[in-house]
Amino acid sequence: MKSEHAMEEVHFADETPPLKPESEGLWKVMIVDDDDFVHKVTELTLGDYHYQNTPVRYLHAYSGAEARALLREHPDTAVILLDVVMETENAGLEFARHVRKEANNSFVRIILRTGQPGQAPERKVITEYDINDYKHKAELSEQRLFTAITAAIRSYRDLRTIELGRLGLQEVICASAALFSAGSVQDFFVLALEHILRTGRCAGPCCRENGLVALGTDGGFEILESRGLASGPDNVPVGRLRELFERASREGRVLVLDQEFAARFFNSHTDQDFFFYVFFGRPLSETEQGLLHILGGNIAVALSNLFLTEEIVATQREVVLTLGEVVETRSKETAHHVKRVAEYSYVLAIKAGLSDERARLLRMASPMHDVGKIGIPDSILFKPGKLTDDEFSIIKTHTVIGHSILKGSPRRIMRTAATIALQHHEHWDGGGYPHGLVEDETHIFGRITALADVFDALSCDRVYKKAWPLNEVLDYLREKRGRQFDPFLVDIFLENLDEILAIRVAYPD
Amino acid sequence: MKSEHAMEEVHFADETPPLKPESEGLWKVMIVDDDDFVHKVTELTLGDYHYQNTPVRYLHAYSGAEARALLREHPDTAVILLDVVMETENAGLEFARHVRKEANNSFVRIILRTGQPGQAPERKVITEYDINDYKHKAELSEQRLFTAITAAIRSYRDLRTIELGRLGLQEVICASAALFSAGSVQDFFVLALEHILRTGRCAGPCCRENGLVALGTDGGFEILESRGLASGPDNVPVGRLRELFERASREGRVLVLDQEFAARFFNSHTDQDFFFYVFFGRPLSETEQGLLHILGGNIAVALSNLFLTEEIVATQREVVLTLGEVVETRSKETAHHVKRVAEYSYVLAIKAGLSDERARLLRMASPMHDVGKIGIPDSILFKPGKLTDDEFSIIKTHTVIGHSILKGSPRRIMRTAATIALQHHEHWDGGGYPHGLVEDETHIFGRITALADVFDALSCDRVYKKAWPLNEVLDYLREKRGRQFDPFLVDIFLENLDEILAIRVAYPD
């Protein structure tokens, strides 16, 4: 968890005036005509044209070739007023075909304006080309042009509105795939917050957005992740968060308000309450609100999957640790020997360059390494004095007994545990048991567990001995480097002694 | 798994000619005018009008009120040719407002046709009403009408195309939420197949669709789920499936072909190959293909989550069973006592009306019921003869020892196991130990485990006794009904003896 400071006040970034959701707050109208006069007259005729309080920006092209380049630069053009005859007799029609087929732009509305109707017979053109209006230049009065442009921009707006919804959904789907693939709750929070912010992010650079993920505590909230907070003079009191949190609990998980997103997700396994809050700093459109609802729903499903998986994995670890420990010590006193060995092994595996996945596998399997001791009689296992050769031979069998208990399973954790049980008494120089394996004939998991197990045994009290002082234990490891233990692992162990000792402090007997 | 027959030939339903994806294969054009002559002339003028090989169907309304009713009936109307002055001076404009605001239809294109321009000044109307074209009746020549209708239908088509994509995405999102919530792989297959079929389902009733989910086997496929197969004379040989399966393996998981969907999903935990195949019987549109790719990707993510969860749960069960068994028998001989007790308990829980979730919890926790025996010396635990009172007192402590080993965990399974460990020697009449609880003072899990444990102990060989014949075991349960055991549970046990005995056969010692 990134930050654990208690939150008293939440600071938001500076407020800036919200932009229109439309690309740059204006409608782009491209005039394509080889006659400069037509350009001038068109602008003059339309004058200070606005549609829905948004002005028009005119783009000018004087040939089909120029128009192509201009459209590449402005793919968000709303309307093209298109002449037919330019550098060739049907340069305009060729450009119209290019727009739909090659530039793949099905949004821009094309109004064909022809001066010589004979060149482009109306019926043929309107049928064969994917254009949206056909006008004779002669009859294009101010009023007609006004109507044509208004209808075209309106159509463009309708198309863009649905398209924005479609794109938003596509983003939600990508977001969801990412969310459902998140490996941990922490990763998930970072991702989910990012996707909520993105859904409500407007095209312009200056839209204010602030968000956080918090864990509900007795007194208030503990912030786990935050974006854009504490960077401005603006404050939102914790009271507002608490109010929304309570509303989210009462009305259902996801609240999408005019400018805010708030949701509460409850982990029933751990009785933890998680709270998402985002303040967008501008009113959300209906489309955005709909998308946020869908995204919120997906977050809920993905999170409850993740909570469940984390619970199962945590339970599995506890089962293995608890049963491994009681088998090891054969008593109800559940000390922390197998837990420490598991944690030491994890650290050694990571430092030895194993992947986190393999290191976790080792940590999960390692507590079962002594399960074979179940087959050794009390009288030998708990004998206070020195063992006879026969008794020691019996003790040694705990490796093969453990292996035979665990090896039958097809599960990866169990198979791994079987290998560890069999090999954790092998020595680097071949002097170990049961098989006298040499060097890396012993699996890396076996070598790691061997070192971790001996370190813990020596540095703690046992029925037959007192704990050794740390320096004596370390001397022992150095002495046995390259003989009993993998020399590379002993080096790693000594280099990372701080982490090892921290584990011993965290899980004392 | 629904059917396990080997598949030699796959039969598909009859082929029928595919319909156009558009709603009913025609464009609906509504003429709204109080003058019957206008209706007649419009139809006459447009004649046998087609757009993209699809004909027009004319709908007729003679007033604003009629138009509202007609639109309710035909919300998929493409174009409205709208008169202004009808039952009132601006009945047409009122209807236009109704279409957008009340009927919430932003798809239908509205062409206003006015006979008295003074009644509806063009600039004001085009600005204030969400209409798409403004025409004077006087100037509506055949060519003009043709152009206006073509442009309007084209706009409608563009809007519908994006909207269909958007709706498809929305369905994929709903599908994904359902898929990610699936509790088991089987449920998942049914759902996933349904959603793939739905994505490619055309509006008409007669589109052919056939699908299956299969498990790859050495020889070919084992069908797990199928839809619409084996109901027609048409055959697709297994060879085609094998070909696509190999292609899916080679090129990536999801193949979307002209008329087919094929995907392979590999469970790396179990080395199982799952294969989805759907034949749609008509060419898929680009939108549909895109949606199927997205859906396929989501299926992959959801399925790999599910595989992982199933693996973790299975591993957890094995860990608990294996360790529970070795603690119970204190030997490397992993017999099946705790496994049988777990399975008997599951059956009894279900038959006693507990939810599947609770029954599974009991099954998972039950193998740990005797974990406290770890604290009992060999000499007492394995004593062949009769125990002294003191020795029996020590044996009895395995309940509280087990409880104290397990109770420290916050995990549900461990807490449940702690309760079972403590209570599985209590009697219905209060004569049990350690606390002499009466009737339902003992938790239902404790009562169930008590019965299952004694049944298994009596009907199998133990170190201190031979197995009893079945009839003697059942006589014992009947005799102890309402004394040692919950009478209700004994009844359930006897009523479901077949299932109980099947478990004993499945897991022998």
Interface residues (C-beta under 8 A of the other chain):
Chain A: S106 E122 R123 I126 T127 D130 I131 N132 D133 Y134 Q143 F146 T147 T150 A151 R154 S155 D158 L159 T161 I162 E163 G165 R166 L169 Q170 V172 I173 S176 A177 F180 S181 H269 T270 I294 G297 N298 V301 A302 N305 L308 T309 E311 I312 V313 A314 T315 Q316 E318 V319 V320 T322 L323 G324 V326 V327 R330 S331 K332 T334 M368 V371 G372 I374 G375 P377 D378 S379 I401 S404 I405 L406 G408 S409 P410 R411 R412 I413 M414
Chain B: S106 E122 R123 I126 T127 D130 I131 N132 D133 Y134 Q143 F146 T147 T150 A151 R154 S155 D158 L159 T161 I162 E163 G165 R166 L169 Q170 V172 I173 S176 A177 F180 S181 H269 T270 I294 G297 N298 V301 A302 N305 L308 T309 E311 I312 V313 A314 T315 Q316 E318 V319 V320 T322 L323 G324 V326 V327 R330 S331 K332 T334 M368 V371 G372 I374 G375 P377 D378 S379 I401 S404 I405 L406 G408 S409 P410 R411 R412 I413 M414
